[in-house]
């Protein structure tokens, strides 16, 4: 955790020392006013002096609390990921050390886009997002005028993630173009450029739909656990049947719970691991899904779907070598699996194998996958 702790320690010390310095200057200003202008005993000045001292003390306490909590963990995770804390910290740490990052900064924040993670550093907080949560990036030009006189243009990069409003950061126009180009090379499925149609799409869906999705998952979880509490004697087959019903209705949180319960009770049906892995895959819990697919593929080596889902899971966490191996295996088993060709083309692009990627996308299109058109248009003219 050395890199993360060093980075967070530097950020916290810099931010709070600047804040304490400014607060101390205000304290000295009030103290100077009291003695220089003979305000001794003045009620208002005394109040401001007292407030200044209190603010300095509170800020110092917050600073020491931050430094203490930093020793326990260099990142803050929401409740959904607390049980994966060590794994996530190790992933960010390794990515931080090994990535050739895209870094863009303005006066209020710094965004560091790595192979797997995006680190957004502000004065008093740091946000960590996985890179595959990026949905849309675009550049906006703003003309500035003073008294009607044009004084120049400012450019901003906007990055839209799955569960938050657009993140805005100012930078040079050519550098923003470079950042967008590199992001698109690494993630050709994201949407690029501003349009009212895209704005409407993300304004209406990004926040509301994500909120509704979170609430839906919580309700699925509560329903499944309430069912298990009311029916503690459910057999393995009954648990698997319930899981399958939830899987068929796209209730992946519930299906994961039922299959997990069946596995914990000692169910020997190896297909339960595949179905739980698929549920996790749909919930974007890729690392955990890989663990389940590993167990399943240890005995079922001819299931091309399992290789495809494990291969794309590896892709989404940045393990491109393993992704390519699994997609090769999926195609070896089923030479007409269009999506395997599509993703293998995207994976080959990571290894600068443009000719191989174009060949795969052409095959994917021939097998009926329309999603290949965008890649062919972009890379294979």
KERODREN-299890 format. One record per residue: residue in one letter; x, y, z of N, C-alpha, C in turn. Coordinates in steps of 0.1 Angstrom, whole numbers, padded with zeros to 4 digits, always signed. Layout:
<sites>
AXYZXYZXYZ ...
</sites>
This chain:
<sites>
X+0008-0012+0000+0000+0000+0000+0008+0013+0000 X+0022+0011-0002+0031+0022-0001+0027+0034-0010 X+0025+0031-0023+0022+0042-0033+0009+0050-0029 X-0001+0043-0026-0014+0049-0022-0012+0057-0010 X-0006+0052+0001-0004+0059+0013+0004+0071+0011 X+0015+0070+0004+0024+0082+0001+0016+0093-0006 X+0008+0088-0017+0000+0098-0024-0010+0105-0016 X-0018+0097-0008-0028+0103+0000-0022+0111+0012 X-0011+0107+0017-0005+0115+0028-0001+0128+0023 X+0005+0129+0011+0010+0141+0005-0002+0150+0002 X-0013+0145-0003-0025+0153-0006-0031+0158+0007 X-0033+0150+0017-0039+0154+0029-0030+0165+0036 X-0017+0162+0037-0008+0172+0044-0008+0186+0036 X-0007+0185+0023-0007+0198+0015-0020+0206+0017 X-0032+0199+0016-0045+0205+0017-0047+0211+0031 X-0044+0203+0041-0047+0208+0055-0037+0218+0060 X-0025+0217+0055-0015+0227+0059-0018+0241+0053 X-0022+0240+0041-0027+0253+0034-0038+0259+0042 X-0048+0250+0045-0060+0255+0052-0056+0260+0066 X-0048+0253+0073-0044+0258+0086-0036+0271+0085 X-0028+0272+0075-0020+0285+0073-0029+0297+0071 X-0040+0295+0062-0049+0306+0060-0057+0309+0073 X-0061+0299+0080-0068+0301+0092-0060+0309+0103 X-0047+0305+0103-0038+0311+0112-0035+0326+0108 X-0035+0329+0095-0034+0343+0091-0046+0351+0095 X-0058+0345+0094-0070+0353+0099-0069+0355+0114 X-0064+0345+0121-0062+0347+0136-0053+0358+0139 X-0041+0359+0132-0031+0370+0134-0037+0383+0130 X-0046+0383+0119-0052+0396+0115-0061+0401+0126 X-0069+0393+0132-0078+0397+0143-0069+0402+0155 X-0059+0394+0157-0050+0397+0169-0043+0411+0166 X-0039+0413+0154-0032+0426+0151-0042+0437+0152 X-0055+0435+0147-0065+0445+0148-0068+0449+0163 X-0068+0439+0171-0071+0441+0185-0060+0450+0192 X-0048+0448+0189-0037+0456+0196-0033+0468+0188 X-0033+0468+0175-0029+0479+0167-0039+0490+0167 X-0052+0487+0167-0063+0497+0167-0070+0498+0180 X-0063+0493+0191-0068+0495+0205-0083+0489+0206 X-0084+0476+0201-0097+0470+0202-0097+0460+0214 X-0088+0462+0223-0088+0452+0234-0101+0453+0242 X-0106+0441+0244-0119+0440+0251-0131+0441+0242 X-0129+0445+0229-0140+0446+0220-0147+0433+0218 X-0160+0433+0220-0168+0420+0220-0167+0413+0206 X-0169+0421+0196-0169+0415+0182-0155+0409+0179 X-0145+0416+0182-0131+0411+0179-0128+0399+0187 X-0132+0399+0200-0130+0387+0208-0137+0375+0203 X-0149+0377+0198-0157+0366+0192-0150+0360+0180 X-0145+0369+0171-0138+0364+0160-0125+0357+0163 X-0118+0362+0173-0106+0356+0178-0109+0342+0183 X-0120+0341+0191-0124+0328+0197-0128+0318+0186 X-0135+0323+0176-0139+0315+0165-0127+0310+0157 X-0118+0319+0155-0105+0316+0147-0098+0304+0154 X-0096+0306+0167-0089+0295+0175-0097+0282+0174 X-0110+0283+0175-0118+0270+0175-0117+0264+0161 X-0117+0272+0151-0116+0266+0137-0103+0259+0135 X-0092+0266+0140-0079+0260+0139-0078+0247+0146 X-0084+0246+0158-0084+0234+0166-0092+0223+0159 X-0104+0226+0154-0112+0216+0147-0105+0211+0135 X-0099+0220+0127-0092+0216+0115-0080+0207+0119 X-0073+0210+0129-0062+0201+0134-0067+0187+0138 X-0078+0187+0145-0084+0174+0149-0088+0166+0137 X-0095+0172+0127-0099+0165+0115-0086+0160+0107 X-0076+0168+0107-0064+0164+0100-0058+0151+0107 X-0057+0151+0120-0051+0140+0127-0060+0128+0126 X-0073+0130+0126-0082+0118+0123-0080+0112+0109 X-0079+0121+0099-0076+0117+0086-0063+0109+0085 X-0053+0113+0091-0040+0106+0091-0041+0093+0098 X-0049+0093+0109-0051+0080+0116-0058+0070+0108 X-0069+0074+0102-0077+0065+0093-0069+0061+0081 X-0060+0069+0076-0052+0066+0065-0043+0053+0067 X-0039+0052+0080-0031+0040+0083-0039+0027+0082 X-0052+0028+0085-0060+0016+0084-0063+0013+0069 X-0066+0023+0061-0069+0021+0047-0067+0034+0039 X-0059+0033+0028-0057+0046+0021-0068+0050+0012 X-0079+0042+0011-0091+0045+0003-0103+0043+0011 X-0114+0051+0007-0127+0049+0013-0136+0041+0004 X-0142+0031+0009-0151+0023+0001-0165+0023+0006 X-0175+0022-0003-0188+0022+0002-0191+0008+0007 X-0202+0006+0014-0206-0006+0021-0206-0019+0011 X-0209-0017-0001-0210-0028-0011-0196-0034-0013 X-0185-0027-0010-0172-0032-0013-0163-0034-0001 X-0169-0033+0011-0160-0034+0023-0154-0047+0024 X-0161-0058+0020-0156-0071+0021-0145-0074+0011 X-0143-0065+0001-0133-0067-0009-0122-0057-0007 X-0121-0050+0004-0112-0039+0006-0097-0042+0003 X-0092-0053+0009-0078-0056+0006-0075-0059-0008 X-0084-0066-0015-0083-0070-0029-0083-0057-0038 X-0092-0048-0035-0093-0036-0042-0081-0027-0040 X-0076-0026-0028-0064-0018-0025-0052-0023-0033 X-0050-0037-0033-0039-0043-0040-0040-0040-0055 X-0053-0041-0060-0055-0038-0074-0051-0024-0078 X-0055-0014-0070-0052+0000-0073-0037+0002-0071 X-0031-0004-0061-0017-0002-0058-0009-0007-0070 X-0012-0019-0075-0004-0025-0086-0006-0017-0098 X-0019-0013-0101-0022-0005-0113-0015+0008-0112 X-0014+0014-0100-0007+0027-0099+0008+0026-0102 X+0014+0015-0098+0028+0013-0101+0031+0010-0115 X+0022+0002-0122+0026-0004-0135+0019+0004-0147 X+0010+0013-0144+0003+0019-0156+0011+0031-0161 X+0010+0033-0174+0014+0045-0181+0002+0054-0181 X+0000+0062-0170-0013+0069-0168-0015+0081-0177 X-0027+0084-0179-0031+0097-0185-0035+0106-0174 X-0028+0117-0173-0030+0126-0162-0034+0140-0167 X-0045+0145-0161-0050+0158-0165-0054+0166-0153 X-0050+0179-0152-0052+0186-0140-0057+0200-0143 X-0065+0206-0133-0067+0220-0133-0066+0225-0119 X-0071+0236-0116-0068+0242-0102-0076+0235-0091 X-0086+0227-0094-0094+0221-0084-0092+0206-0082 X-0087+0200-0093-0087+0185-0092-0076+0180-0102 X-0072+0167-0099-0064+0160-0109-0070+0146-0111 X-0071+0143-0124-0076+0130-0128-0065+0121-0134 X-0063+0110-0128-0053+0100-0132-0060+0088-0138 X-0059+0086-0151-0065+0074-0157-0055+0064-0160 X-0056+0052-0153-0047+0042-0154-0052+0030-0163 X-0045+0019-0162-0050+0007-0170-0063+0002-0165 X-0066+0002-0152-0078-0004-0147-0086+0006-0139 X-0079+0016-0133-0086+0025-0123-0085+0040-0128 X-0095+0047-0124-0094+0062-0125-0094+0068-0111 X-0084+0076-0108-0082+0082-0095-0085+0097-0097 X-0095+0102-0090-0099+0116-0090-0095+0123-0077 X-0085+0131-0077-0080+0137-0065-0084+0152-0064 X-0091+0155-0053-0095+0169-0050-0088+0173-0037 X-0090+0185-0033-0082+0190-0022-0084+0182-0009 X-0097+0178-0006-0100+0171+0006-0106+0157+0004 X-0105+0152-0008-0111+0138-0010-0105+0132-0023 X-0105+0119-0023-0101+0112-0035-0112+0101-0039 X-0115+0101-0051-0125+0091-0056-0118+0081-0065 X-0122+0069-0063-0116+0058-0071-0127+0051-0079 X-0126+0051-0093-0136+0044-0101-0128+0034-0110 X-0135+0023-0114-0129+0015-0124-0131+0021-0138 X-0121+0019-0146-0121+0026-0159-0133+0021-0168 X-0137+0009-0166-0149+0004-0174-0162+0010-0170 X-0162+0019-0159-0174+0026-0156-0176+0039-0164 X-0166+0042-0172-0167+0054-0181-0177+0051-0192 X-0187+0060-0194-0197+0058-0204-0195+0067-0216 X-0190+0079-0214-0191+0090-0224-0180+0100-0220 X-0173+0105-0230-0163+0116-0229-0165+0126-0240 X-0164+0139-0237-0166+0149-0247-0159+0162-0243 X-0156+0171-0252-0150+0184-0250-0160+0195-0253 X-0159+0205-0244-0168+0217-0246-0159+0229-0246 X-0162+0238-0256-0155+0251-0257-0164+0262-0252 X-0158+0270-0243-0165+0282-0238-0158+0295-0241 X-0165+0304-0248-0159+0317-0251-0162+0326-0239 X-0151+0333-0235-0152+0342-0223-0152+0357-0228 X-0161+0365-0222-0161+0379-0226-0162+0388-0213 X-0156+0400-0214-0157+0409-0203-0162+0422-0210 X-0174+0427-0205-0181+0439-0211-0182+0437-0226 X-0186+0425-0230-0188+0423-0244-0176+0421-0252 X-0164+0422-0246-0151+0420-0254-0146+0406-0252 X-0144+0399-0263-0139+0386-0263-0125+0385-0258 X-0123+0377-0248-0109+0376-0242-0103+0362-0243 X-0110+0353-0249-0104+0340-0252-0114+0329-0250 X-0109+0317-0253-0117+0305-0252-0111+0295-0242 X-0120+0289-0234-0116+0279-0225-0122+0265-0229 X-0114+0255-0227-0119+0241-0230-0119+0233-0218 X-0129+0224-0218-0131+0215-0207-0134+0201-0212 X-0128+0191-0205-0131+0177-0207-0142+0172-0197 X-0152+0166-0203-0162+0160-0194-0162+0145-0195 X-0162+0138-0184-0162+0124-0183-0174+0119-0175 X-0182+0111-0182-0195+0107-0175-0193+0092-0171 X-0194+0089-0158-0194+0076-0153-0208+0070-0151 X-0208+0058-0147-0221+0051-0146-0230+0057-0135 X-0224+0061-0124-0232+0064-0113-0230+0078-0107 X-0226+0088-0116-0223+0101-0111-0225+0111-0123 X-0228+0124-0120-0229+0134-0130-0215+0135-0137 X-0216+0143-0149-0203+0145-0156-0193+0151-0148 X-0181+0146-0149-0169+0152-0142-0162+0161-0152 X-0161+0174-0147-0155+0184-0156-0141+0188-0152 X-0132+0190-0161-0119+0194-0158-0113+0203-0170 X-0107+0214-0167-0102+0223-0177-0088+0219-0182 X-0085+0221-0195-0072+0218-0200-0071+0224-0214 X-0059+0223-0219-0056+0227-0233-0064+0219-0243 X-0069+0225-0253-0077+0218-0263-0070+0206-0269 X-0058+0208-0274-0051+0197-0280-0048+0185-0271 X-0046+0189-0258-0043+0178-0248-0056+0170-0245 X-0068+0177-0245-0080+0171-0243-0083+0161-0255 X-0080+0166-0267-0082+0157-0279-0073+0144-0277 X-0061+0146-0272-0052+0135-0270-0057+0125-0260 X-0062+0131-0249-0068+0122-0239-0080+0114-0244 X-0089+0121-0251-0101+0114-0256-0097+0103-0266 X-0087+0106-0275-0082+0097-0284-0076+0084-0278 X-0068+0086-0267-0062+0075-0260-0073+0067-0253 X-0083+0073-0247-0094+0066-0241-0102+0058-0251 X-0104+0063-0262-0112+0056-0272-0104+0044-0278 X-0090+0046-0279-0082+0034-0283-0083+0023-0273 X-0083+0026-0260-0083+0016-0250-0097+0011-0247 X-0108+0019-0250-0122+0015-0247-0130+0019-0259 X-0130+0012-0270-0137+0017-0282-0152+0016-0281 X-0157+0011-0270-0172+0010-0268-0178+0023-0262 X-0169+0032-0256-0175+0044-0250-0179+0053-0261 X-0188+0062-0256-0194+0072-0266-0185+0085-0265 X-0182+0090-0277-0173+0102-0278-0180+0114-0285 X-0177+0125-0280-0183+0138-0286-0196+0141-0280 X-0199+0154-0280-0211+0159-0274-0222+0160-0285 X-0234+0156-0281-0246+0158-0289-0258+0159-0279 X-0269+0166-0284-0280+0168-0275-0287+0154-0273 X-0286+0145-0283-0292+0132-0281-0285+0124-0270 X-0271+0125-0270-0264+0118-0259-0266+0125-0246 X-0267+0138-0246-0270+0145-0233-0283+0141-0227 X-0293+0140-0236-0307+0136-0232-0306+0122-0226 X-0299+0113-0233-0298+0099-0230-0292+0098-0216 X-0281+0105-0213-0274+0103-0201-0280+0111-0189 X-0286+0123-0192-0293+0130-0182-0305+0122-0177 X-0312+0115-0186-0324+0108-0182-0321+0094-0176 X-0310+0088-0180-0307+0075-0176-0296+0073-0165 X-0286+0081-0167-0274+0079-0159-0277+0079-0144 X-0284+0090-0139-0286+0091-0125-0299+0083-0120 X-0310+0086-0127-0322+0080-0123-0322+0065-0124 X-0317+0060-0136-0317+0046-0138-0307+0039-0128 X-0296+0045-0126-0287+0039-0116-0293+0039-0102 X-0300+0049-0099-0306+0049-0085-0317+0038-0085 X-0325+0037-0095-0335+0027-0096-0329+0013-0096 X-0317+0012-0103-0310-0001-0103-0305-0005-0089 X-0300+0004-0082-0295+0002-0069-0306-0002-0059 X-0318+0005-0060-0329+0002-0052-0335-0012-0056 X-0335-0015-0069-0340-0028-0073-0331-0039-0067 X-0318-0037-0068-0309-0048-0062-0311-0049-0047 X-0313-0038-0040-0316-0039-0026-0329-0047-0023 X-0339-0044-0031-0352-0051-0029-0350-0066-0032 X-0343-0069-0043-0340-0083-0046-0333-0090-0035 X-0323-0084-0029-0316-0089-0018-0325-0092-0006 X-0333-0082-0002-0342-0083+0009-0352-0095+0007 X-0357-0095-0005-0367-0106-0008-0361-0120-0007 X-0349-0121-0013-0342-0134-0012-0339-0138+0002 X-0334-0129+0010-0330-0133+0024-0342-0135+0032 X-0353-0127+0030-0366-0130+0037-0371-0144+0034 X-0370-0147+0021-0375-0161+0017-0367-0171+0024 X-0353-0170+0025-0345-0180+0031-0348-0180+0046 X-0351-0169+0052-0354-0169+0067-0367-0176+0069 X-0377-0174+0061-0390-0180+0062-0390-0195+0059 X-0380-0199+0050-0380-0213+0045-0366-0218+0048 X-0362-0220+0060-0348-0224+0063-0345-0239+0059 X-0355-0246+0056-0353-0260+0052-0353-0263+0037 X-0352-0253+0029-0352-0255+0015-0341-0265+0011 X-0344-0274+0002-0334-0284-0003-0325-0277-0013 X-0314-0284-0017-0305-0279-0027-0313-0277-0040 X-0321-0287-0044-0328-0285-0057-0338-0274-0056 X-0344-0271-0045-0353-0260-0044-0346-0247-0045 X-0334-0246-0039-0326-0234-0039-0321-0231-0054 X-0317-0242-0061-0313-0241-0075-0324-0237-0084 X-0336-0242-0081-0348-0239-0089-0352-0224-0087 X-0351-0219-0074-0354-0205-0072-0343-0196-0079 X-0331-0201-0078-0320-0193-0084-0322-0192-0099 X-0326-0203-0105-0329-0203-0120-0340-0194-0124 X-0351-0195-0115-0362-0186-0118-0358-0171-0118 X-0350-0167-0108-0345-0154-0107-0336-0150-0119 X-0328-0160-0123-0319-0158-0134-0327-0156-0147 X-0337-0164-0149-0346-0162-0161-0353-0149-0161 X-0355-0143-0150-0362-0130-0149-0352-0118-0147 X-0339-0121-0150-0329-0111-0149-0327-0105-0135 X-0331-0112-0125-0329-0107-0111-0316-0113-0106 X-0305-0107-0110-0292-0114-0108-0287-0113-0093 X-0291-0103-0086-0288-0102-0072-0294-0114-0064 X-0307-0116-0067-0314-0128-0061-0308-0141-0065 X-0306-0143-0078-0301-0155-0083-0287-0159-0077 X-0279-0148-0075-0266-0150-0069-0267-0156-0055 X-0277-0150-0047-0279-0154-0033-0284-0169-0033 X-0293-0172-0041-0298-0186-0041-0288-0196-0045 X-0280-0193-0055-0269-0203-0059-0258-0203-0048 X-0255-0192-0042-0246-0192-0031-0250-0201-0020 X-0263-0200-0016-0268-0208-0005-0268-0222-0009 X-0271-0226-0021-0270-0240-0025-0256-0245-0024 X-0246-0237-0028-0232-0241-0028-0227-0242-0014 X-0231-0233-0005-0227-0234+0009-0233-0246+0016 X-0244-0251+0012-0251-0262+0018-0244-0275+0013 X-0234-0274+0004-0227-0286-0001-0233-0292-0013 X-0240-0284-0021-0245-0289-0034-0234-0293-0043 X-0235-0305-0049-0225-0310-0058-0227-0307-0073 X-0237-0300-0076-0240-0296-0090-0231-0285-0094 X-0221-0289-0102-0210-0280-0106-0216-0268-0114 X-0228-0270-0121-0234-0260-0129-0238-0248-0120 X-0240-0250-0107-0244-0239-0098-0233-0229-0098 X-0220-0233-0099-0209-0223-0100-0210-0215-0112 X-0213-0221-0123-0214-0214-0136-0225-0203-0135 X-0237-0208-0129-0248-0198-0129-0246-0187-0119 X-0239-0190-0108-0235-0179-0099-0225-0170-0105 X-0216-0176-0112-0206-0168-0119-0212-0159-0130 X-0222-0164-0137-0229-0156-0147-0237-0145-0140 X-0243-0148-0128-0250-0137-0121-0241-0126-0117 X-0229-0130-0112-0219-0120-0108-0214-0112-0120 X-0213-0119-0131-0208-0112-0144-0218-0101-0147 X-0231-0105-0147-0241-0095-0150-0242-0083-0140 X-0237-0086-0128-0237-0075-0118-0223-0068-0118 X-0215-0072-0128-0202-0065-0130-0192-0068-0119 X-0194-0079-0112-0185-0084-0101-0175-0094-0108 X-0166-0088-0117-0159-0097-0126-0148-0106-0119 X-0141-0101-0109-0131-0109-0103-0137-0121-0096 X-0148-0118-0089-0155-0129-0082-0161-0139-0092 X-0166-0134-0103-0172-0142-0113-0161-0152-0119 X-0149-0146-0121-0138-0155-0126-0135-0166-0117 X-0136-0164-0103-0134-0175-0094-0144-0186-0096 X-0157-0183-0098-0167-0193-0101-0165-0200-0114 X-0162-0192-0124-0159-0199-0137-0147-0208-0137 X-0137-0204-0129-0125-0213-0127-0129-0227-0122 X-0138-0227-0112-0142-0239-0106-0150-0247-0116 X-0159-0241-0123-0168-0247-0133-0159-0253-0144 X-0150-0245-0149-0142-0249-0161-0132-0260-0157 X-0130-0262-0144-0121-0272-0140-0127-0286-0143 X-0140-0287-0145-0146-0300-0148-0153-0299-0162 X-0158-0288-0166-0166-0286-0179-0157-0278-0188 X-0148-0285-0195-0139-0278-0204-0143-0276-0218 X-0156-0280-0221-0161-0278-0235-0172-0267-0236 X-0174-0260-0226-0184-0250-0225-0179-0236-0230 X-0182-0233-0243-0176-0221-0249-0182-0208-0243 X-0194-0209-0238-0200-0197-0231-0192-0194-0219 X-0189-0204-0211-0181-0201-0199-0168-0195-0202 X-0161-0200-0212-0148-0194-0216-0150-0180-0221 X-0161-0177-0228-0164-0164-0233-0166-0154-0221 X-0175-0158-0211-0177-0150-0200-0165-0148-0191 X-0157-0158-0189-0145-0156-0182-0135-0148-0189 X-0134-0150-0202-0125-0142-0211-0129-0127-0210 X-0142-0124-0212-0146-0110-0211-0145-0104-0197 X-0146-0112-0187-0144-0108-0173-0129-0104-0172 X-0120-0112-0177-0106-0108-0176-0104-0095-0184 X-0110-0093-0195-0108-0081-0203-0112-0069-0195 X-0124-0070-0188-0129-0058-0181-0121-0055-0168 X-0112-0064-0164-0104-0060-0152-0089-0058-0157 X-0088-0058-0171-0075-0054-0176-0065-0065-0178 X-0069-0078-0176-0060-0089-0178-0061-0095-0192 X-0055-0087-0202-0058-0090-0216-0052-0103-0221 X-0041-0107-0215-0034-0120-0219-0044-0131-0216 X-0049-0132-0204-0058-0142-0200-0071-0141-0208 X-0076-0129-0211-0088-0127-0219-0086-0133-0233 X-0075-0130-0239-0072-0135-0253-0072-0151-0253 X-0066-0157-0243-0065-0171-0242-0079-0178-0241 X-0087-0172-0233-0101-0177-0231-0109-0175-0243 X-0108-0164-0250-0116-0162-0262-0111-0171-0273 X-0098-0173-0274-0093-0183-0284-0099-0197-0281 X-0100-0201-0268-0106-0214-0265-0121-0214-0268 X-0128-0203-0266-0142-0203-0269-0144-0205-0284 X-0136-0198-0292-0137-0199-0307-0133-0213-0312 X-0123-0219-0305-0118-0232-0308-0130-0242-0307 X-0138-0240-0296-0149-0249-0293-0161-0246-0302 X-0164-0234-0305-0175-0230-0313-0170-0219-0323 X-0168-0223-0335-0163-0214-0346-0173-0204-0351 X-0185-0205-0346-0196-0196-0351-0201-0187-0340 X-0193-0185-0329-0198-0177-0318-0193-0162-0321 X-0203-0154-0326-0200-0141-0331-0194-0132-0321 X-0199-0133-0309-0194-0123-0298-0180-0126-0294 X-0176-0139-0295-0162-0142-0291-0153-0136-0302 X-0156-0136-0314-0148-0130-0325-0148-0115-0322 X-0159-0109-0319-0160-0094-0316-0150-0090-0305 X-0151-0097-0294-0143-0094-0282-0128-0097-0284 X-0126-0108-0292-0112-0112-0294-0106-0101-0303 X-0113-0095-0312-0108-0084-0320-0105-0072-0312 X-0113-0069-0302-0110-0058-0293-0098-0061-0285 X-0097-0073-0280-0085-0077-0272-0073-0077-0280 X-0073-0081-0293-0061-0081-0301-0056-0067-0304 X-0066-0058-0304-0062-0044-0305-0053-0039-0294 X-0055-0045-0282-0046-0041-0271-0032-0046-0273 X-0030-0056-0281-0016-0060-0284-0011-0055-0298 X-0018-0044-0303-0014-0038-0315-0015-0047-0327 X-0024-0057-0326-0026-0067-0338-0038-0062-0345 X-0037-0051-0352-0048-0045-0359-0053-0054-0371 X-0044-0060-0378-0048-0069-0389-0057-0081-0383 X-0052-0087-0372-0060-0098-0366-0073-0093-0360 X-0073-0081-0355-0086-0075-0350-0096-0073-0361 X-0091-0068-0372-0101-0065-0383-0106-0078-0389 X-0097-0089-0389-0102-0102-0394-0113-0107-0385 X-0111-0106-0372-0121-0111-0362-0134-0103-0364 X-0133-0090-0365-0145-0082-0366-0153-0085-0379 X-0146-0088-0390-0152-0092-0402-0159-0105-0401 X-0153-0114-0394-0159-0127-0391-0171-0125-0382 X-0170-0117-0372-0181-0114-0363-0193-0109-0371 X-0191-0100-0380-0201-0094-0388-0208-0104-0397 X-0199-0113-0403-0205-0124-0412-0213-0133-0404 X-0211-0135-0391-0218-0144-0383-0231-0137-0377 X-0233-0124-0381-0245-0117-0377-0245-0107-0366 X-0233-0104-0361-0231-0094-0351-0230-0080-0356 X-0240-0072-0355-0240-0058-0360-0231-0049-0353 X-0227-0053-0340-0218-0044-0332-0205-0043-0338 X-0201-0052-0347-0188-0052-0354-0187-0040-0363 X-0198-0035-0368-0198-0024-0378-0190-0012-0373 X-0192-0008-0361-0185+0004-0355-0170+0002-0355 X-0165-0010-0351-0151-0013-0351-0145-0013-0365 X-0152-0019-0375-0147-0020-0388-0146-0006-0394 X-0156+0002-0391-0156+0016-0396-0145+0024-0390 X-0142+0022-0378-0131+0030-0371-0117+0025-0374 X-0115+0012-0375-0101+0007-0376-0098+0000-0389 X-0107-0004-0397-0104-0013-0408-0107-0007-0422 X-0107+0006-0423-0109+0011-0437-0097+0010-0446 
</sites>
